[in-house]
């Protein structure tokens, strides 16, 4: 396969119209998609192909941002309500074979030990873990925890106490 002057001109024309490399390779014939991309690169043709839906893509981006901020607020409020609640049901130790979709799948111990089991409490809807283990598993997005705050220390001590007594 060799690039004739006619094929190069056709490539430039189709590339300028916004055709994809696959479409150009089909139109020119006897040229692979990768060959089209390589030749376009060597000819320094614009890497950005103009999209036909530029206005709708801008709307799409703002819609995604709005949806993400709503989801963050909902997520934050779900976890805030968990932190306030302090009564957790007792553990219901289960082996892997005994787990079902409503069981907390938080592992306790090391899988190679004979005493290894899963929490087994009732898991929350749409999550794999119970209320207590959700506090460990899902941390707030994008926020670093302050290590020396009284509330964090108090909450950590409380959770550790709950786990040890469960």
N, C-alpha and C positions, 0 to 999 in steps of 0.2 A: 504494500500500500504506500503510495506516495502522494504528497500534497501538490496538486497542480495549481496553477494560478486561478483557474476557474473554481476549484474547490475552496481555495482560500477566500476568494471574493464572496462566494455563497455563504461561507462560514461567518464572515464579517457582517454580511447583510442580515442573516438569520439571528446572529447573536445580538445585533443592534435592535432587532424587533422583540427581543425578550424570550426567544425560544429556549427551551432547555437543551442541555447537551444530548440527551437521549433523542429528542425530537430532531435536532440537527443531524445526528448520525443516521437516522432513518431517512431523512430527506436527501442528504448527500449520497448515502449508500456506500458500501465498501469501506466504511470508517466506523470504528468503535466509539462508544461514548467517551472512554478514557482518552482516546486519540484526539477527540474534539476538545476536551478540557485541556489537554497538554498543549495543543496548538494555540488555543485561545490565550493560554497563559504566556506562551512564548511570543505571541503577537501583542502582548500587553493590552488585551481587550479588557474592558471594565469588568471587575469581579462582581459588582453588584448589578443584578438584573432588576429593572424596574418592575414592581409588582402592580397588578391592575387594581388591587383593593387596598390602596394605602390609607384611604379615609376610614374604612371599616376596621383595619388593623389597629389604628389609633384608638378607636372606640373600644375594641376588644381589650387593649392593654389597660385602659382606665376601668373597664368592667372587672377585669381580673384583680386590679388593685382594690377596688371597692369590696369585692367578694372576700378577698383575703383579710381585709381589715375587719369585716363582719365576723368571719370565722374565728379570728384571733380573740375578739371580744366574747364570743360565745364560749370558746375554749377556756379562756381565763375565768369566766364566771362559773363554769362547771367545776374547775379545780378549786376555786375559792370556797364553794359550798362544801367540798370534801374536807378542806382544812378545818373548817368550823366544826364539823361533826367529829366527836371524839369517841363514840361507842362503836366498836367493830365487833362483828360476830367472831366466835372462836374459830381457830383453824380446823379444817376437816382433812387431815392428811390423806393423800391419794397417790397411788402409783400411776405410772404413765397409762397403763391399760384401763384404769378406772376413770380417767378424765373424760368429761363431756363438754359440750359447747358452753355450758353455764358454770363451769368450774374455773377458779382462779388458777392460772398456769405458772405462778411464780415458783421457781425451783428453790428448795430448801436443802442445803448441804451440797455435797459433791456427787456427781453422777456415778462415780466409780465406787462410792461407799454404799454399804448395804442399807444404811439408815436414810438414804436419799428419798425424798418425796416432794410432792407439789402441795401448795397451800390448800387448795380445795374449797375455799370459801366461795360464796356465790359471786360470780363476776358481774360487773356492770354491763349494761347493754352497749354493744359496739366496741367493747374492750375485752382483752384477754385476762385482765387482772381484777382483783377485788379493790374496794375503796382504799384500803391501806397501801397496797402495793402500787396503785396508780400514783400515789404521792412520790414514790421512788422512781418509777419507770418513766413518767412523763414530766420533764422539767419545762418551765416556761421558755418559749423560744426567744433567742436573742438577748437574754438578760443574764448577766453574770451575778452570782450570789455574793453578797457581802459576808465574809467569814466571821466578822466580829460583831454581829448584832445580837441583842438579847432575845428577840423573838425567834430567830433561827435556832439559837442554842436551846431555848425552851422547847420548841417544836421537835427538834432532833432528840432531845432527852425523852420527851413524851412518847415519840414513835418507838424509840429503842426500848423503853419500858413496856409498851404494849406488845412488842414482838417477843420480848423475853418472857412475859407472863402468858402469852397465848399458847 
